């Protein structure tokens, strides 16, 4: 069988806002600070250009990397850039959100299982390590991994082999691991929530993705990228709207900016974006009831909670942390809102 030619890693690039796959052909690719990337990866600020320089230095190595940063800063984008600029660019990039699965399912997702290994295991699976063989495995929110699974992950990384759930033999793999977390892993080690040996095994290199409030020069270019992806005309901001975007704290970072642009584009309808087209939390406008009077305290709380949840991409755990309340408290409030 004739084999397809392998694509040169130097030509790899990434679409930062398409989280499903690396782009196969990008006619707008550009090299910035030594990083081959899609021109839609925004790095106008010095803070992000420094990130690009670190990516350029780290990508060619075989070592594991921990990408840190607040929720919504684009840590997976950096992981994809590392992959696309490595010798593994022709291989698969496989992503798994550790926080999205309970411990009993996470082990199966990581290592695979054989048919009948547990209740509901109606067919055998390979797991993400096998799926990423020859490429890059991205483990998002690694700080949420249960301690028992951390020990199994450490063994897999140390020996370069995995054992599927319910199987006696091991299978070798060749995978570069890139992890991401919004937590302080060193503090988690000191608190006994994260294994120190795994911490040092994974953190050969680290890259910190700055929050949006530290990369002001990227806000307007990013907004234009989001508007373009929505199929909107060239985004225009009046001075007051631009000021509101620059001065906002962006607790949800780039993800929140995407939501704000979608909101503004829908209301502006092709006209220059004005403060009236932006969400209330950017303009300081107080929420009002349907009859025009000021909202009640309960209505203000509800609006704030829902905006925070939206800014956190629907992640209830992160939204509860930012709101300063327990996850169960947040769940009860959301349930109450849904029942109204």
PEPEMO-V543313 format. One record per run of one state. SS is the DSSP state (a for helix, b for strand, c for the rest). FROM is the first residue (numbers start at 0). LEN is the number of residues. Records with the same first field share a line. If there is no record, write none. Layout:
# PEPEMO-V543313
SS->FROM-LEN, FROM-LEN
This chain:
# PEPEMO-V543313
c->0-8, 11-1, 13-9, 23-5, 32-2, 38-7, 59-5, 68-6, 84-8, 100-2, 111-1, 113-11, 125-2, 131-4, 140-1, 144-2, 159-1, 162-2, 165-5, 172-3, 181-3, 190-5, 202-2, 208-3, 214-1, 229-7, 237-1, 247-5, 268-4, 273-1, 277-2, 283-4, 288-5, 294-2, 311-4, 323-3, 339-1
a->8-3, 45-14, 74-10, 97-3, 102-9, 127-4, 141-3, 146-13, 184-6, 195-7, 211-3, 215-14, 238-9, 252-16, 274-3, 279-4, 296-15, 315-8, 326-13
b->12-1, 22-1, 28-4, 34-4, 64-4, 92-5, 112-1, 124-1, 135-5, 160-2, 164-1, 170-2, 175-6, 204-4, 236-1, 272-1, 287-1, 293-1
